[in-house]
Amino acid sequence: MNTQEKALARILFENKLFRSDGQSFEDLFTEIMSLSELNFRKIKAWGNIGDRKNDGYISDKGIYFQVFAPEDIRKSYPNVIKKIKTDFAKLLDQWKPVNEFYFVVNDKFNGVNADSEKTLKSLTDKYKLQKSGFLTSDDLARKVFSLDEDQILKIVSCLPNVENVENVVNLDYSTLKEVIGFIMKMPLSPEEGEIKFPDWDKKIEFNKLSSYSAHLLNNGSTKLGNLNKYLANQSFLAEELQRQLIGIYEKIKTEWSNLDYVGENIFWEIVNECSPKHENTYQSAVITILSKYFESCDIFEEPTKE
């Protein structure tokens, strides 16, 4: 599966998650777990006894899962807290030993409410569990894309021929937009400790970038710590983002190949092409991404060595 096929598979999986509520999400979860965990066993609700508050477990390790998938979890967090407490109490009555407990929510990539996290932590301390936590849409995506290709295709269904998909480049840009959205949510305060700007003055001079562009790259680099941590947990996302930036750079550089090489023009062409809107906040986020790949030498030319 090449990078374009992976990008398309990711979009298909995300769409499947967005469409999955209630039982359809539980079925999707158990399918993913059955493929990713050898000893996972799903529990089917049976008559008036139900599933005894166990939506699936790994019996030899005492790991249990409960699933909750409302249409809009952002409006349902009081129900999340209530369900965690009541369902876990009923689980303990029916199943033992419970060493680890995970509450599976289809948050649709919105994140988990802080009060829900505190509720789960209190149960962990009270019942002396080894581990507990939430499994969210991001966690399920990571499980899916760590599987073998045939297993990924089983979950997302067959892929169309990428060569026959019109505007496939626009599909690829979803990854770039996802990372831009993350950067825009970063706090303005710098990371702890003194910021050390990259040593790239020679490269800036060699590529004929202006002092203003150099200033913007330096500012963008102050957020690289958080960005690198984010990408470290999402290897596919990092791989796809790198591929996109290199492709955009090479395309724009080729467009300027018949003219004198002017790095400043290429720099702003990339910023404008990558920005969903030509507004300061979007462009600043894009420049942070450019600073990452400028430093790693994936884009722009290295100074010629004598």
C-alpha positions as CSV (number, residue, x, y, z in Angstrom):
1,M,0.0,0.0,0.0
2,N,1.6,3.2,-1.1
3,T,1.3,6.6,0.6
4,Q,-1.6,7.8,-1.5
5,E,-3.5,4.5,-0.8
6,K,-2.8,4.9,2.9
7,A,-4.1,8.5,2.8
8,L,-7.3,7.3,1.1
9,A,-7.7,4.4,3.5
10,R,-7.3,6.9,6.4
11,I,-10.0,9.1,5.0
12,L,-12.3,6.1,4.5
13,F,-11.7,4.9,8.0
14,E,-12.4,8.4,9.5
15,N,-15.6,8.6,7.5
16,K,-16.6,5.2,8.8
17,L,-16.1,6.4,12.4
18,F,-18.1,9.6,11.8
19,R,-21.0,7.4,10.6
20,S,-20.8,4.9,13.4
21,D,-23.1,5.4,16.5
22,G,-24.5,3.0,19.0
23,Q,-24.3,-0.7,17.9
24,S,-22.5,0.1,14.6
25,F,-19.6,1.6,16.5
26,E,-19.5,-1.3,18.9
27,D,-19.3,-3.7,16.0
28,L,-16.5,-1.6,14.4
29,F,-14.6,-1.6,17.7
30,T,-14.8,-5.4,18.2
31,E,-13.7,-6.0,14.6
32,I,-10.6,-3.8,15.2
33,M,-9.8,-5.5,18.5
34,S,-10.3,-9.0,17.1
35,L,-7.7,-8.2,14.5
36,S,-5.2,-6.3,16.7
37,E,-5.4,-8.4,19.9
38,L,-5.0,-12.2,19.5
39,N,-6.9,-13.2,22.7
40,F,-9.6,-10.6,22.5
41,R,-13.1,-12.0,22.9
42,K,-16.3,-10.1,22.1
43,I,-19.4,-10.5,24.2
44,K,-22.8,-10.6,22.5
45,A,-25.8,-9.4,24.4
46,W,-28.1,-12.3,25.0
47,G,-31.8,-12.0,25.8
48,N,-32.7,-10.3,29.0
49,I,-29.3,-10.9,30.6
50,G,-27.6,-8.6,28.1
51,D,-23.8,-8.6,28.0
52,R,-23.4,-8.1,31.8
53,K,-21.7,-4.7,31.1
54,N,-18.8,-6.4,29.3
55,D,-18.5,-5.3,25.6
56,G,-15.3,-7.3,25.1
57,Y,-12.3,-8.5,27.1
58,I,-8.9,-10.2,27.1
59,S,-9.6,-12.9,29.6
60,D,-6.0,-14.1,30.4
61,K,-5.0,-10.5,31.3
62,G,-8.2,-9.4,33.0
63,I,-8.6,-6.5,30.6
64,Y,-12.2,-5.3,30.0
65,F,-13.8,-2.8,27.7
66,Q,-17.1,-0.9,27.7
67,V,-18.3,1.0,24.7
68,F,-20.3,4.3,24.5
69,A,-21.1,6.0,21.1
70,P,-23.8,8.7,21.2
71,E,-24.4,10.8,18.1
72,D,-22.7,13.8,19.6
73,I,-20.5,13.1,22.6
74,R,-19.9,16.8,23.3
75,K,-23.5,17.0,24.4
76,S,-23.4,13.8,26.3
77,Y,-20.6,14.1,28.9
78,P,-22.9,14.1,31.9
79,N,-24.1,10.7,30.6
80,V,-20.5,9.6,30.0
81,I,-19.7,10.2,33.7
82,K,-22.8,8.5,34.9
83,K,-22.3,5.5,32.6
84,I,-18.7,5.0,33.7
85,K,-19.8,4.8,37.4
86,T,-22.9,2.6,36.9
87,D,-21.5,0.2,34.3
88,F,-18.2,-0.3,36.0
89,A,-20.0,-1.2,39.3
90,K,-22.1,-3.8,37.4
91,L,-19.0,-5.1,35.6
92,L,-17.3,-5.8,39.0
93,D,-20.4,-7.8,40.2
94,Q,-20.3,-10.1,37.2
95,W,-16.6,-10.4,36.0
96,K,-13.4,-11.1,38.0
97,P,-10.6,-10.3,38.2
98,V,-10.7,-6.9,36.6
99,N,-7.1,-5.7,36.3
100,E,-7.5,-3.1,33.6
101,F,-10.6,-1.2,32.4
102,Y,-11.0,0.9,29.3
103,F,-14.0,3.0,28.4
104,V,-14.3,3.2,24.6
105,V,-15.9,6.3,23.2
106,N,-16.4,7.5,19.7
107,D,-15.4,11.1,20.4
108,K,-15.1,11.7,16.6
109,F,-11.7,13.2,17.1
110,N,-13.0,15.9,19.5
111,G,-11.1,14.7,22.6
112,V,-12.3,13.6,26.1
113,N,-13.9,15.8,28.7
114,A,-11.6,16.5,31.7
115,D,-14.3,15.6,34.3
116,S,-14.7,12.2,32.6
117,E,-10.9,11.6,32.9
118,K,-11.1,12.5,36.7
119,T,-14.0,10.1,37.1
120,L,-12.1,7.2,35.6
121,K,-9.0,8.1,37.6
122,S,-11.0,8.0,40.9
123,L,-12.3,4.5,40.0
124,T,-8.7,3.3,39.3
125,D,-7.6,4.5,42.7
126,K,-10.6,3.2,44.5
127,Y,-10.5,-0.3,43.1
128,K,-6.7,-0.5,42.8
129,L,-6.7,-1.2,39.1
130,Q,-3.4,-1.8,37.3
131,K,-4.4,0.5,34.5
132,S,-7.5,2.3,33.1
133,G,-8.2,4.9,30.4
134,F,-10.2,6.0,27.4
135,L,-9.9,4.5,24.0
136,T,-10.8,7.3,21.5
137,S,-11.1,7.7,17.8
138,D,-7.3,8.5,17.6
139,D,-6.4,5.3,19.5
140,L,-8.5,3.2,17.2
141,A,-7.0,4.8,14.1
142,R,-3.5,4.0,15.5
143,K,-4.5,0.4,16.0
144,V,-6.0,0.1,12.5
145,F,-3.0,1.5,10.7
146,S,-0.5,-0.7,12.6
147,L,-2.3,-3.8,11.1
148,D,-1.3,-5.7,8.0
149,E,-2.5,-4.3,4.7
150,D,-5.1,-7.0,4.2
151,Q,-6.5,-6.4,7.7
152,I,-6.7,-2.6,7.0
153,L,-8.7,-3.3,3.8
154,K,-11.0,-5.6,5.7
155,I,-12.0,-2.7,8.0
156,V,-12.2,0.2,5.5
157,S,-13.5,-2.0,2.6
158,C,-11.8,-2.1,-0.8
159,L,-9.9,0.9,-2.1
160,P,-10.7,2.4,-5.5
161,N,-7.8,2.6,-7.9
162,V,-6.0,5.8,-6.8
163,E,-5.0,6.5,-10.4
164,N,-8.7,6.7,-11.3
165,V,-9.7,9.0,-8.5
166,E,-10.0,12.6,-9.6
167,N,-8.5,15.3,-7.5
168,V,-6.5,12.8,-5.4
169,V,-4.2,15.7,-4.4
170,N,-7.1,17.3,-2.6
171,L,-7.5,14.1,-0.6
172,D,-3.9,14.2,0.4
173,Y,-4.3,17.8,1.8
174,S,-6.5,16.5,4.6
175,T,-3.4,15.4,6.4
176,L,-1.8,18.9,6.1
177,K,-4.9,20.6,7.3
178,E,-5.1,18.2,10.3
179,V,-1.6,19.2,11.4
180,I,-2.3,22.9,10.7
181,G,-5.4,22.7,13.0
182,F,-3.2,21.1,15.8
183,I,-0.7,23.9,15.5
184,M,-3.3,26.6,15.6
185,K,-4.6,25.2,19.0
186,M,-1.1,25.3,20.6
187,P,-0.7,27.8,23.4
188,L,1.4,30.9,22.6
189,S,3.7,30.4,25.6
190,P,7.0,28.7,24.7
191,E,8.1,25.4,26.1
192,E,10.0,25.3,29.4
193,G,13.6,26.3,29.2
194,E,15.4,28.6,26.9
195,I,14.6,28.3,23.2
196,K,17.5,27.4,21.0
197,F,17.0,28.5,17.4
198,P,18.2,26.1,14.7
199,D,21.6,26.8,13.1
200,W,20.4,27.4,9.6
201,D,21.8,30.8,8.7
202,K,24.0,29.5,5.9
203,K,21.1,27.6,4.4
204,I,18.9,30.7,4.5
205,E,21.5,32.7,2.8
206,F,22.2,30.0,0.2
207,N,18.5,29.8,-0.7
208,K,18.3,33.6,-0.9
209,L,15.6,34.0,1.7
210,S,14.9,37.4,3.1
211,S,15.6,38.4,6.7
212,Y,11.8,38.6,7.2
213,S,11.3,35.0,6.1
214,A,14.2,34.0,8.3
215,H,12.5,35.7,11.2
216,L,9.2,33.9,10.5
217,L,11.0,30.5,10.3
218,N,12.7,31.2,13.6
219,N,9.4,32.0,15.2
220,G,7.9,28.9,13.7
221,S,10.7,26.8,15.2
222,T,9.6,27.7,18.7
223,K,6.7,25.3,18.4
224,L,8.6,22.4,17.0
225,G,8.9,20.7,20.4
226,N,5.1,20.2,20.7
227,L,4.7,19.5,17.0
228,N,7.4,16.7,17.1
229,K,5.8,15.1,20.2
230,Y,2.4,15.1,18.3
231,L,3.9,13.5,15.2
232,A,5.9,11.0,17.2
233,N,2.7,9.3,18.3
234,Q,1.3,9.2,14.8
235,S,3.9,7.7,12.5
236,F,1.6,7.5,9.4
237,L,0.6,11.1,9.8
238,A,4.3,12.2,10.0
239,E,5.2,10.1,7.0
240,E,2.3,11.5,4.9
241,L,3.0,15.1,6.0
242,Q,6.7,14.8,5.0
243,R,5.7,13.3,1.6
244,Q,3.3,16.1,1.0
245,L,5.7,18.9,1.8
246,I,8.5,17.4,-0.3
247,G,6.0,17.0,-3.2
248,I,4.8,20.6,-3.0
249,Y,8.3,21.9,-2.8
250,E,9.5,19.9,-5.8
251,K,6.5,20.9,-7.8
252,I,6.9,24.7,-7.1
253,K,10.7,24.5,-7.6
254,T,10.0,22.9,-11.1
255,E,7.7,25.7,-12.0
256,W,10.5,28.2,-11.3
257,S,13.1,26.1,-13.1
258,N,13.2,28.3,-16.2
259,L,13.8,31.5,-14.1
260,D,16.6,32.6,-11.9
261,Y,16.4,30.6,-8.7
262,V,14.8,32.8,-6.1
263,G,14.1,31.0,-2.9
264,E,12.1,33.9,-1.4
265,N,9.5,33.5,-4.1
266,I,9.4,29.7,-3.7
267,F,9.0,30.1,0.1
268,W,5.9,32.2,-0.3
269,E,4.5,30.1,-3.0
270,I,4.6,27.1,-0.6
271,V,3.1,29.1,2.2
272,N,0.2,30.2,0.0
273,E,-0.4,26.8,-1.5
274,C,-0.4,25.1,1.9
275,S,-2.6,27.6,3.7
276,P,-6.4,26.8,3.7
277,K,-6.9,30.6,4.0
278,H,-4.6,33.5,3.3
279,E,-4.8,34.7,6.9
280,N,-2.1,35.2,9.5
281,T,-3.1,32.3,11.8
282,Y,-3.1,29.8,9.0
283,Q,0.1,31.0,7.4
284,S,1.9,31.1,10.7
285,A,0.9,27.4,11.3
286,V,2.2,26.5,7.8
287,I,5.5,28.2,8.5
288,T,5.9,26.1,11.7
289,I,5.6,23.0,9.5
290,L,8.0,24.5,6.9
291,S,10.5,25.1,9.7
292,K,10.5,21.4,10.6
293,Y,11.3,20.3,7.1
294,F,13.6,23.2,6.4
295,E,15.7,22.1,9.4
296,S,15.7,18.4,8.5
297,C,16.8,19.3,4.9
298,D,13.7,17.8,3.3
299,I,12.9,21.1,1.5
300,F,15.1,23.8,0.1
301,E,18.7,23.3,-1.0
302,E,21.7,22.6,1.3
303,P,24.7,25.0,0.8
304,T,27.2,23.7,-1.7
305,K,30.2,22.2,0.0
306,E,33.6,23.2,-1.3
